[in-house]
Amino acid sequence: MNKRTKATNISLSTKQIVWERDNHQCIICHSPYAFPNAHYVSRAYGGLGVERNVVTLCPNCHNLMDNSPRRKELKAIVKRYLQRLYDDWNEEELIYKK
């Protein structure tokens, strides 16, 4: 596994922290059928697998955020959510750098 792949992967411990932080539900629709595996900054853009970049989403909301015309709207919701949780949240710090 190369360094970038490892850095963007979400570890089990990070998933557990995010799952607890997000109250075991999708942060958008509040469905309990959700998983702590959605990157705010996507892996394709070097998004790190860290708790400040990962949220719990149901499969539907995750798909909508990744692949729909609502992408911008849903990313804004996720961004506001993360900014409320972390006073010093900074999008630039969520991107893998060599």
Summary of the structure (lengths in Angstrom):
residues: 98
radius of gyration: 12.6
end to end distance: 15.0
largest distance: 36.9
contacts: 278
relative contact order: 0.19
helix: 51%
strand: 11%
